Amino acid sequence: MSADPGRLFTREELALDPVDLAQLLLGSVLEATGPDGTVGVRLVEVEAYRGEDDPASHCYRGRTPRNAVMWGPAGHLYVYFVYGMHFCANVVGTHEDMPGAVLLRAGEVVTGLEVVRGRRPNGRGTGELAKGPAILTSVLRIDRAQNGVDLTDPASPVRLHVGDRVPADRIRVGPRVGVATAIDTPWRFWDGASLAVSTYRRGGKRRVRPAS
């Protein structure tokens, strides 16, 4: 892939229902700039979370200081801390005051590989460098400081670029990972041809079907 990740998404393009946004994001490039350089990751696995009608969503019980970014407007980064040790990043969709976001679960490093090697000197193959939501934020150096940044702004430290869309026949669908409710809701989407997709670890046998 070219070192130029392409144009940025507009806010209007990202103002979608999270289930639709999740599929749109497959193949896009999330780029982050830090003191040691810029890293770009092609997104290959994502999970959709709606708002007050989704029991697994952070917004299910209403608006709080923690989840305020998830209420919009679209195109912002929602970052939260989990298990007392990891950060997870989400792209906010829908419209203002209609909460919803897409969790970024895994990606392939497409720019800044040497920067990533410095950040993860013990990383194994290139397919492992951004495999899993906590590892993805680690290689991009995304933490609470980036919560709320505008992904559509060229001056933002984290930006979301339109990439090569994953063909529909390569998109796979399955249940979300690590949720305690709505366990079987099939709102996780991934590129079936990517080696960077994380391992499904919850609830027995993996369920796979083509995207509709």
C-alpha positions, 0 to 999 in steps of 0.5 A: 500500500502507498505511504499516502493513506488517501483522503480523510472521511467526512463527518457526513460519511461516518454518520451511519447506524453503527452496524452499517458503519462497521462494514464501511470501516473495514479496509479504512486506515486509522493513522496516529502521529506521536513524538516518535513518528506516524503509524497507519493501521488498515482496519480488518476487524470491528464490532458495532455497538448501538445506544440505549437499545443495545444492552452491551453498549456503554450507553444502554443506561443513558448518558454519563461523563464516561460515555459522553463522546459516544453520543456524537457528533459522528467522526470522533474517537471514543476511548475507554479504559478496561480491566484496569490496564488496556485502552480500547478505541471506537469510531463514533457514528450515528447523529448527535444525541443518538449514541453509537460507535464501532469498536476497532478490534484489529488491523494490519500495519501499513505505514510506520512499521519501523516505529511499531517495531520500536514500540513492540520489539517483541512482536512476532509476525507482522500479522500480530502487530495490531491484533486485538483491540488493546494491542491496536491502541498500543501500537498507535499510542492511543490512550485517554488523552485522545478521547474525543479527538476529531478523526475528520480533521487533518490537524488531529493527532489521530485521523481516519482515511478512506481505504480500499473497501473489503469486497462483500464476499470477504466480509465475515460476520459473527457474535461480539467478543467479551460481552456479558449480554446480547452475546449472540448479536452478530455485530462483529465484522472482519476481513476473512482474508486477513491474518490479523483478525483476533481469535474468537474466545467466547461462548464455544464454537465460532459462528461464521456467515457471509455479510448480508 
